[in-house]
Amino acid sequence: FNSLRFLGGINTLKIFFISNLLKKKNLHITLFNKKFYFRPIIDKGSYRRFTFSQYIIKDTQVQPLEYFIDAGANIGSQTIRIVNLNKNIKKIACIEPDIESAKICKKNLINYSAEVYNNALSCDDGKELMFQNSFNSEMSEIIEEKKLIKSNSVYPIKTISINQIEKELNFPRIDFIKFDINGYEKDVFSKNTEWINITNAIAFNNADINELTHDIIKKIQQVYGDIKIYNIDQMIIVMRKNLNWL
């Protein structure tokens, strides 16, 4: 019923039924009057997000959300939502280490001011890590060599830092960063965190890093001072106290 309400009948049929019949053929739904492409089964976690209620971030004219970073963008489902809720956005950076997911993300965001980086996010630039694909594109991850599964696709991937992205794209500030990088937040927050100083709101998936949540919030609070925290589903959202977004 949520899917029919939010997406309409044709999109609902594609998501729940046609995707199960055409498992090897890439499909698309019409989202915000544009085509959104996905791979049946492998991207199920991403495209089925549209069928149920989720957290929202919505800016104001006085405090616009103009510069957005989606770390762990997958095929762009969360970026699409944020962009269409916030019409003031000027620049978007998406980071996605999965090669094929990054290609689809770029295709889905072709009509937006988005730069898609096929890299792994880290506190340092230019490191080489091992990336392992999974049958669920949202579960693909950076992995230690001793934990590699030989049957899965594994390849090296270069790292990039938020400081470098901010420099390359000439961000005057970062209004919102969403992290969903399967526990690699520990590395990103370990050092070279100057980017926090120019960031207004940070969200991360607490399910992946619950043992680190306190440390991350404490590090953000040391920069922000007074903060507001929201816990919605598995997402922790931390923002400056004077930020009056919905």
DOVODREN-294765 format. One record per residue (C-alpha): residue number from 1; residue in one letter; x, y, z. Coordinates in steps of 0.25 Angstrom, whole numbers, plus 5000, padded with zeros to 4 digits. Layout:
[site NUM; a; [X; Y; Z]];
...
***
This chain:
[site 1; f; [5000; 5000; 5000]];
[site 2; n; [5012; 5010; 5003]];
[site 3; s; [5017; 5007; 4989]];
[site 4; l; [5004; 5009; 4982]];
[site 5; r; [5003; 5022; 4990]];
[site 6; f; [5017; 5027; 4988]];
[site 7; l; [5021; 5021; 4974]];
[site 8; g; [5008; 5018; 4967]];
[site 9; g; [5003; 5005; 4961]];
[site 10; i; [5013; 5003; 4949]];
[site 11; n; [5026; 5005; 4958]];
[site 12; t; [5020; 4996; 4969]];
[site 13; l; [5018; 4985; 4958]];
[site 14; k; [5032; 4986; 4954]];
[site 15; i; [5038; 4986; 4968]];
[site 16; f; [5030; 4974; 4974]];
[site 17; f; [5027; 4966; 4962]];
[site 18; i; [5034; 4969; 4949]];
[site 19; s; [5048; 4970; 4956]];
[site 20; n; [5045; 4955; 4960]];
[site 21; l; [5042; 4950; 4946]];
[site 22; l; [5053; 4958; 4939]];
[site 23; k; [5065; 4955; 4948]];
[site 24; k; [5076; 4957; 4938]];
[site 25; k; [5070; 4969; 4931]];
[site 26; n; [5073; 4983; 4937]];
[site 27; l; [5060; 4991; 4939]];
[site 28; h; [5056; 5005; 4943]];
[site 29; i; [5044; 5012; 4950]];
[site 30; t; [5040; 5026; 4948]];
[site 31; l; [5044; 5034; 4960]];
[site 32; f; [5042; 5049; 4961]];
[site 33; n; [5038; 5049; 4946]];
[site 34; k; [5052; 5043; 4942]];
[site 35; k; [5057; 5029; 4940]];
[site 36; f; [5063; 5022; 4952]];
[site 37; y; [5071; 5009; 4947]];
[site 38; f; [5074; 4997; 4956]];
[site 39; r; [5078; 4982; 4955]];
[site 40; p; [5067; 4973; 4960]];
[site 41; i; [5071; 4964; 4972]];
[site 42; i; [5085; 4970; 4974]];
[site 43; d; [5080; 4984; 4976]];
[site 44; k; [5067; 4980; 4984]];
[site 45; g; [5071; 4986; 4997]];
[site 46; s; [5073; 5000; 4990]];
[site 47; y; [5061; 5000; 4981]];
[site 48; r; [5051; 4995; 4991]];
[site 49; r; [5055; 5006; 5000]];
[site 50; f; [5045; 5014; 4992]];
[site 51; t; [5033; 5006; 4996]];
[site 52; f; [5033; 5009; 5011]];
[site 53; s; [5035; 5022; 5020]];
[site 54; q; [5049; 5027; 5022]];
[site 55; y; [5056; 5038; 5030]];
[site 56; i; [5056; 5052; 5023]];
[site 57; i; [5065; 5064; 5023]];
[site 58; k; [5058; 5077; 5018]];
[site 59; d; [5065; 5090; 5018]];
[site 60; t; [5059; 5105; 5019]];
[site 61; q; [5061; 5117; 5010]];
[site 62; v; [5069; 5123; 5022]];
[site 63; q; [5078; 5111; 5024]];
[site 64; p; [5078; 5104; 5010]];
[site 65; l; [5084; 5090; 5008]];
[site 66; e; [5093; 5093; 4996]];
[site 67; y; [5105; 5084; 4997]];
[site 68; f; [5103; 5069; 5000]];
[site 69; i; [5112; 5057; 5000]];
[site 70; d; [5106; 5043; 5000]];
[site 71; a; [5117; 5033; 5005]];
[site 72; g; [5113; 5019; 5001]];
[site 73; a; [5104; 5024; 4990]];
[site 74; n; [5101; 5010; 4984]];
[site 75; i; [5092; 5013; 4972]];
[site 76; g; [5088; 5027; 4977]];
[site 77; s; [5074; 5024; 4983]];
[site 78; q; [5077; 5032; 4996]];
[site 79; t; [5083; 5044; 4987]];
[site 80; i; [5071; 5044; 4978]];
[site 81; r; [5062; 5046; 4991]];
[site 82; i; [5070; 5057; 4997]];
[site 83; v; [5072; 5065; 4984]];
[site 84; n; [5057; 5064; 4981]];
[site 85; l; [5053; 5069; 4996]];
[site 86; n; [5063; 5080; 4995]];
[site 87; k; [5062; 5089; 4983]];
[site 88; n; [5074; 5098; 4987]];
[site 89; i; [5085; 5088; 4985]];
[site 90; k; [5096; 5093; 4976]];
[site 91; k; [5107; 5082; 4977]];
[site 92; i; [5106; 5067; 4980]];
[site 93; a; [5118; 5057; 4982]];
[site 94; c; [5115; 5042; 4982]];
[site 95; i; [5125; 5032; 4987]];
[site 96; e; [5123; 5017; 4983]];
[site 97; p; [5134; 5007; 4982]];
[site 98; d; [5126; 4996; 4975]];
[site 99; i; [5129; 4998; 4960]];
[site 100; e; [5116; 4994; 4954]];
[site 101; s; [5108; 5002; 4965]];
[site 102; a; [5116; 5014; 4962]];
[site 103; k; [5113; 5013; 4947]];
[site 104; i; [5098; 5012; 4950]];
[site 105; c; [5098; 5023; 4961]];
[site 106; k; [5105; 5032; 4950]];
[site 107; k; [5094; 5029; 4940]];
[site 108; n; [5083; 5031; 4951]];
[site 109; l; [5089; 5045; 4954]];
[site 110; i; [5091; 5050; 4940]];
[site 111; n; [5081; 5061; 4941]];
[site 112; y; [5087; 5066; 4954]];
[site 113; s; [5100; 5074; 4958]];
[site 114; a; [5106; 5061; 4963]];
[site 115; e; [5120; 5056; 4963]];
[site 116; v; [5121; 5041; 4965]];
[site 117; y; [5135; 5036; 4971]];
[site 118; n; [5138; 5021; 4969]];
[site 119; n; [5146; 5020; 4981]];
[site 120; a; [5146; 5016; 4995]];
[site 121; l; [5145; 5027; 5006]];
[site 122; s; [5156; 5028; 5016]];
[site 123; c; [5164; 5037; 5024]];
[site 124; d; [5175; 5037; 5014]];
[site 125; d; [5176; 5038; 4999]];
[site 126; g; [5182; 5028; 4989]];
[site 127; k; [5183; 5016; 4998]];
[site 128; e; [5180; 5003; 4991]];
[site 129; l; [5169; 4994; 4998]];
[site 130; m; [5162; 4981; 4994]];
[site 131; f; [5148; 4982; 4991]];
[site 132; q; [5139; 4970; 4991]];
[site 133; n; [5125; 4969; 4983]];
[site 134; s; [5113; 4962; 4990]];
[site 135; f; [5100; 4956; 4984]];
[site 136; n; [5094; 4969; 4991]];
[site 137; s; [5100; 4981; 4985]];
[site 138; e; [5098; 4989; 4999]];
[site 139; m; [5106; 4978; 5006]];
[site 140; s; [5119; 4979; 4997]];
[site 141; e; [5130; 4984; 5006]];
[site 142; i; [5145; 4987; 5008]];
[site 143; i; [5151; 4974; 5014]];
[site 144; e; [5164; 4969; 5020]];
[site 145; e; [5171; 4959; 5011]];
[site 146; k; [5169; 4948; 5021]];
[site 147; k; [5154; 4949; 5021]];
[site 148; l; [5153; 4949; 5005]];
[site 149; i; [5142; 4939; 5000]];
[site 150; k; [5149; 4933; 4987]];
[site 151; s; [5135; 4931; 4980]];
[site 152; n; [5132; 4946; 4981]];
[site 153; s; [5138; 4957; 4971]];
[site 154; v; [5150; 4964; 4978]];
[site 155; y; [5158; 4975; 4973]];
[site 156; p; [5167; 4987; 4978]];
[site 157; i; [5161; 5000; 4980]];
[site 158; k; [5167; 5014; 4982]];
[site 159; t; [5163; 5022; 4994]];
[site 160; i; [5159; 5037; 4995]];
[site 161; s; [5157; 5046; 5006]];
[site 162; i; [5146; 5056; 5009]];
[site 163; n; [5156; 5067; 5010]];
[site 164; q; [5161; 5064; 4996]];
[site 165; i; [5146; 5063; 4990]];
[site 166; e; [5143; 5077; 4997]];
[site 167; k; [5156; 5083; 4991]];
[site 168; e; [5154; 5077; 4977]];
[site 169; l; [5139; 5081; 4976]];
[site 170; n; [5142; 5095; 4983]];
[site 171; f; [5131; 5093; 4994]];
[site 172; p; [5131; 5106; 5002]];
[site 173; r; [5124; 5097; 5013]];
[site 174; i; [5118; 5083; 5014]];
[site 175; d; [5103; 5084; 5018]];
[site 176; f; [5100; 5069; 5020]];
[site 177; i; [5108; 5056; 5019]];
[site 178; k; [5101; 5043; 5019]];
[site 179; f; [5110; 5031; 5023]];
[site 180; d; [5107; 5017; 5020]];
[site 181; i; [5120; 5010; 5017]];
[site 182; n; [5118; 4997; 5025]];
[site 183; g; [5127; 5000; 5037]];
[site 184; y; [5138; 5007; 5030]];
[site 185; e; [5134; 5020; 5038]];
[site 186; k; [5144; 5016; 5048]];
[site 187; d; [5155; 5019; 5038]];
[site 188; v; [5149; 5032; 5033]];
[site 189; f; [5147; 5038; 5047]];
[site 190; s; [5161; 5033; 5052]];
[site 191; k; [5169; 5046; 5047]];
[site 192; n; [5169; 5057; 5036]];
[site 193; t; [5155; 5061; 5041]];
[site 194; e; [5157; 5076; 5037]];
[site 195; w; [5144; 5075; 5029]];
[site 196; i; [5136; 5074; 5041]];
[site 197; n; [5138; 5089; 5043]];
[site 198; i; [5131; 5093; 5031]];
[site 199; t; [5120; 5082; 5032]];
[site 200; n; [5106; 5085; 5037]];
[site 201; a; [5100; 5071; 5039]];
[site 202; i; [5105; 5057; 5038]];
[site 203; a; [5097; 5044; 5038]];
[site 204; f; [5102; 5030; 5039]];
[site 205; n; [5096; 5016; 5039]];
[site 206; n; [5097; 5012; 5054]];
[site 207; a; [5094; 4997; 5051]];
[site 208; d; [5108; 4996; 5045]];
[site 209; i; [5116; 5003; 5055]];
[site 210; n; [5108; 5003; 5068]];
[site 211; e; [5121; 5001; 5077]];
[site 212; l; [5127; 5013; 5071]];
[site 213; t; [5114; 5022; 5071]];
[site 214; h; [5118; 5029; 5084]];
[site 215; d; [5132; 5032; 5079]];
[site 216; i; [5127; 5038; 5066]];
[site 217; i; [5117; 5047; 5073]];
[site 218; k; [5127; 5051; 5083]];
[site 219; k; [5137; 5055; 5072]];
[site 220; i; [5126; 5063; 5065]];
[site 221; q; [5121; 5070; 5078]];
[site 222; q; [5136; 5075; 5081]];
[site 223; v; [5135; 5083; 5068]];
[site 224; y; [5120; 5087; 5068]];
[site 225; g; [5118; 5090; 5083]];
[site 226; d; [5103; 5089; 5085]];
[site 227; i; [5097; 5078; 5076]];
[site 228; k; [5083; 5072; 5072]];
[site 229; i; [5083; 5057; 5071]];
[site 230; y; [5072; 5049; 5064]];
[site 231; n; [5071; 5034; 5064]];
[site 232; i; [5062; 5029; 5052]];
[site 233; d; [5061; 5015; 5049]];
[site 234; q; [5076; 5011; 5048]];
[site 235; m; [5081; 5025; 5045]];
[site 236; i; [5087; 5034; 5055]];
[site 237; i; [5087; 5049; 5050]];
[site 238; v; [5095; 5059; 5057]];
[site 239; m; [5094; 5074; 5054]];
[site 240; r; [5098; 5087; 5059]];
[site 241; k; [5088; 5092; 5069]];
[site 242; n; [5085; 5105; 5062]];
[site 243; l; [5081; 5097; 5049]];
[site 244; n; [5066; 5098; 5048]];
[site 245; w; [5064; 5088; 5037]];
[site 246; l; [5052; 5078; 5037]];
***
